[in-house]
Amino acid sequence: MACPICQKRKPKRYCPAKSASICSVCCGTEREVTLDCPPDCPYLVESRRHEAERREPDWSKVPFAETRIPASFVESHEQLILALSYAASVFARDNRPLVDTDTLAAFQQLAEAYRTLASGLYYEQPPAGPLAHGLYVALKAGIEDFKKTAAREAKALALRDSEIRDALILLTQVGSTRANGRPKGRAYLDFLRSQFRPEQFARPESNIIVVP
């Protein structure tokens, strides 16, 4: 029996995306390219670990390269960053075809919108793709929910547009260093999901999360 992808080599690895065994070459070349790999596939997990060990981001090519978000911002705005990450993760849960390129487009375009808003202007250009556009809308809704929750619980002062901008820039930059660029790649989305417990995705009534 030959590998169902190449029809040449002997199958040696079970592929959950194909529900069949495939050869190691096709596993390596088609992973997250033509194969829609589930996040718990051991070969996917191992390949991401190796990629992370070798990864050296070129910050000159990272979106908003002129902007560096300090660690102090991350510490003081953890709730906002988690809320945005959760909103993206919930949208990904409900829209399985969403991939990292869609996610980065949504974060980056919304960051651009808030960058102009923080300067006193209002201009936005949502991403064109339907999934990226849908996430863009979901992130905007998540921000509004976060503002309402914070105001209702009197946990923080009014959130400034510049703070939202910086949180979105941070998440765009983190995503650009974690995404692998493959057509079906979800390394960044899986990273965002890893920040939460599985039970936190049990379809809650609200699309926002507030952690203690």
Backbone torsions as a table, in degrees:
resi	resn	phi	psi	omega
1	MET	NA	134.3	-177.9
2	ALA	-100.8	162.4	176.1
3	CYS	-56.7	131.7	-177.5
4	PRO	-69.1	-11.6	179.6
5	ILE	-91.3	-56.9	-177.0
6	CYS	-88.5	-19.7	-178.5
7	GLN	60.9	23.5	-177.9
8	LYS	-126.5	-59.3	-172.9
9	ARG	-84.2	164.3	-179.4
10	LYS	-78.2	131.0	178.6
11	PRO	-69.7	134.2	-177.5
12	LYS	-130.5	-14.6	-176.9
13	ARG	-126.3	136.5	175.2
14	TYR	-77.5	128.6	-178.5
15	CYS	-110.0	109.9	179.4
16	PRO	-64.6	-24.9	178.7
17	ALA	-69.7	-32.9	179.5
18	LYS	-98.9	-11.6	-173.6
19	SER	54.9	39.9	-179.2
20	ALA	-161.2	166.2	177.1
21	SER	-85.3	140.7	179.2
22	ILE	-131.2	171.5	179.4
23	CYS	-81.6	160.4	-177.1
24	SER	-67.2	-30.5	179.2
25	VAL	-66.0	-48.5	179.3
26	CYS	-65.6	-34.8	176.8
27	CYS	-59.0	-44.0	-178.1
28	GLY	-73.8	-39.0	-175.2
29	THR	-85.2	-28.6	-176.0
30	GLU	-100.4	-5.4	-179.5
31	ARG	-59.2	121.2	-179.4
32	GLU	59.8	15.5	174.7
33	VAL	-106.8	-66.2	171.9
34	THR	-106.4	-18.5	179.7
35	LEU	-93.7	128.5	179.3
36	ASP	-90.3	80.6	-170.3
37	CYS	-72.1	131.3	174.7
38	PRO	-72.7	151.2	-173.9
39	PRO	-65.1	-20.0	-178.0
40	ASP	-95.0	6.5	176.7
41	CYS	-62.7	123.7	-176.4
42	PRO	-61.1	-31.6	179.4
43	TYR	-72.9	-35.1	175.5
44	LEU	-67.1	-45.5	179.8
45	VAL	-59.2	-44.7	-178.6
46	GLU	-67.5	-39.6	-179.6
47	SER	-66.2	-37.2	178.1
48	ARG	-67.2	-36.0	177.9
49	ARG	-63.4	-42.9	178.3
50	HIS	-65.8	-40.6	178.9
51	GLU	-62.7	-40.6	-179.9
52	ALA	-64.4	-37.0	179.9
53	GLU	-67.2	-31.3	-177.3
54	ARG	-94.9	-10.8	-172.2
55	ARG	-69.4	127.6	173.9
56	GLU	-132.4	91.7	-175.3
57	PRO	-58.7	138.3	173.1
58	ASP	-92.9	101.2	-172.5
59	TRP	-67.3	-17.1	176.9
60	SER	-70.9	-18.0	-179.1
61	LYS	-105.6	0.6	179.2
62	VAL	-78.7	139.0	178.1
63	PRO	-54.3	142.1	-178.1
64	PHE	57.1	44.2	-174.9
65	ALA	-58.2	-24.9	-179.3
66	GLU	-77.3	-7.8	-176.6
67	THR	-112.7	124.2	174.5
68	ARG	-115.9	122.5	-179.0
69	ILE	-88.4	119.4	-176.6
70	PRO	-71.5	156.8	179.3
71	ALA	-61.0	-31.0	179.6
72	SER	-61.9	-33.3	177.9
73	PHE	-67.6	-42.0	179.9
74	VAL	-60.9	-43.0	-179.2
75	GLU	-66.0	-41.9	-175.8
76	SER	-81.9	-15.7	-178.7
77	HIS	-123.3	31.6	-178.6
78	GLU	-58.3	-41.7	-178.2
79	GLN	-61.7	-43.1	179.4
80	LEU	-64.4	-45.1	-179.6
81	ILE	-63.0	-41.3	178.0
82	LEU	-66.7	-38.2	179.5
83	ALA	-63.3	-42.8	178.1
84	LEU	-66.5	-41.3	178.6
85	SER	-63.1	-39.7	-179.8
86	TYR	-68.3	-42.1	178.5
87	ALA	-59.0	-42.0	178.5
88	ALA	-66.5	-40.0	-178.6
89	SER	-67.2	-40.0	178.4
90	VAL	-66.2	-41.6	177.9
91	PHE	-62.8	-39.9	178.5
92	ALA	-65.1	-37.3	177.2
93	ARG	-59.9	-40.6	-176.5
94	ASP	-88.3	-7.4	-179.0
95	ASN	-136.2	76.8	-172.7
96	ARG	-53.4	-35.9	-179.5
97	PRO	-67.0	-12.3	179.8
98	LEU	-57.0	133.7	179.0
99	VAL	-126.2	177.8	-175.4
100	ASP	-61.6	-36.7	-179.0
101	THR	-63.7	-37.4	175.0
102	ASP	-64.1	-43.9	-176.7
103	THR	-64.0	-45.2	179.6
104	LEU	-65.5	-37.9	178.6
105	ALA	-62.4	-41.9	-179.8
106	ALA	-66.2	-48.1	179.6
107	PHE	-61.4	-45.6	-175.7
108	GLN	-66.7	-43.6	-179.1
109	GLN	-67.8	-35.1	177.7
110	LEU	-71.8	-35.1	174.8
111	ALA	-62.7	-40.3	177.4
112	GLU	-62.7	-41.8	179.7
113	ALA	-61.9	-42.6	-179.8
114	TYR	-74.9	-22.9	176.2
115	ARG	-68.7	-40.9	177.0
116	THR	-70.8	-36.6	180.0
117	LEU	-65.0	-39.1	179.7
118	ALA	-67.0	-21.5	179.2
119	SER	-91.3	3.5	177.3
120	GLY	99.1	2.8	179.0
121	LEU	-110.3	168.3	174.6
122	TYR	-133.0	112.9	178.6
123	TYR	-153.9	129.9	175.8
124	GLU	-139.7	147.4	179.0
125	GLN	-135.5	85.5	-178.7
126	PRO	-58.0	150.5	177.7
127	PRO	-62.2	150.3	-173.7
128	ALA	-77.4	-36.3	-176.9
129	GLY	-61.1	141.5	-176.2
130	PRO	-60.3	-40.3	-179.8
131	LEU	-71.6	-43.6	177.7
132	ALA	-63.0	-40.4	178.4
133	HIS	-64.7	-41.4	178.4
134	GLY	-62.2	-41.5	177.7
135	LEU	-66.7	-39.6	177.3
136	TYR	-54.8	-46.8	179.5
137	VAL	-65.5	-41.2	-179.8
138	ALA	-64.5	-37.5	178.5
139	LEU	-67.0	-40.5	177.3
140	LYS	-61.6	-41.9	178.0
141	ALA	-65.5	-38.6	178.2
142	GLY	-62.3	-38.7	178.3
143	ILE	-64.0	-44.2	179.9
144	GLU	-65.1	-39.9	177.4
145	ASP	-63.7	-39.7	179.8
146	PHE	-63.9	-42.7	178.7
147	LYS	-60.4	-44.7	-178.4
148	LYS	-65.7	-42.1	179.9
149	THR	-64.2	-44.6	179.6
150	ALA	-62.9	-41.0	179.9
151	ALA	-68.0	-41.3	-178.2
152	ARG	-65.6	-38.1	-177.9
153	GLU	-93.3	-0.2	177.4
154	ALA	50.7	43.3	-178.8
155	LYS	-92.4	-14.9	-175.1
156	ALA	-153.9	162.8	172.6
157	LEU	-72.9	168.7	179.1
158	ALA	-54.4	132.0	-178.0
159	LEU	-74.5	127.3	-179.1
160	ARG	-85.4	151.1	178.2
161	ASP	-60.4	-34.1	-179.9
162	SER	-66.6	-30.0	178.1
163	GLU	-73.2	-41.0	176.5
164	ILE	-63.4	-43.2	177.6
165	ARG	-54.7	-49.4	-176.7
166	ASP	-66.6	-35.8	177.7
167	ALA	-65.2	-40.8	178.9
168	LEU	-68.6	-38.8	176.5
169	ILE	-62.7	-44.6	179.0
170	LEU	-57.7	-48.4	-178.0
171	LEU	-67.0	-31.4	174.8
172	THR	-66.8	-44.7	-178.6
173	GLN	-66.9	-42.4	177.6
174	VAL	-61.1	-43.3	-179.9
175	GLY	-62.7	-39.6	-178.1
176	SER	-67.4	-25.0	179.2
177	THR	-89.2	-13.8	-178.8
178	ARG	-105.1	-27.7	179.3
179	ALA	-69.3	144.3	-177.8
180	ASN	-100.7	-1.9	176.1
181	GLY	81.2	1.4	179.8
182	ARG	-76.6	148.5	-175.6
183	PRO	-54.6	-36.3	-179.7
184	LYS	-110.6	21.5	-177.5
185	GLY	-70.7	136.6	177.9
186	ARG	-135.6	30.5	-179.1
187	ALA	-61.5	-40.9	-179.5
188	TYR	-69.8	-44.5	178.5
189	LEU	-60.4	-40.9	178.7
190	ASP	-66.4	-33.2	175.4
191	PHE	-64.6	-45.0	178.8
192	LEU	-60.4	-43.7	-179.9
193	ARG	-64.6	-30.3	-177.2
194	SER	-68.1	-12.0	179.5
195	GLN	-77.8	-7.4	-174.6
196	PHE	-126.6	158.4	176.1
197	ARG	-78.4	148.8	-178.3
198	PRO	-54.4	-38.6	-177.8
199	GLU	-67.0	-15.1	178.1
200	GLN	-75.9	-3.1	177.3
201	PHE	-109.9	23.3	-178.7
202	ALA	-84.4	47.1	177.4
203	ARG	47.5	69.1	179.8
204	PRO	-69.6	166.0	-179.6
205	GLU	-68.0	-31.2	-178.8
206	SER	-112.0	154.2	178.1
207	ASN	-95.3	21.2	178.1
208	ILE	-125.5	150.5	177.6
209	ILE	-125.4	137.0	174.8
210	VAL	-122.8	117.2	-179.0
211	VAL	-97.2	149.5	-179.4
212	PRO	-69.1	NA	NA
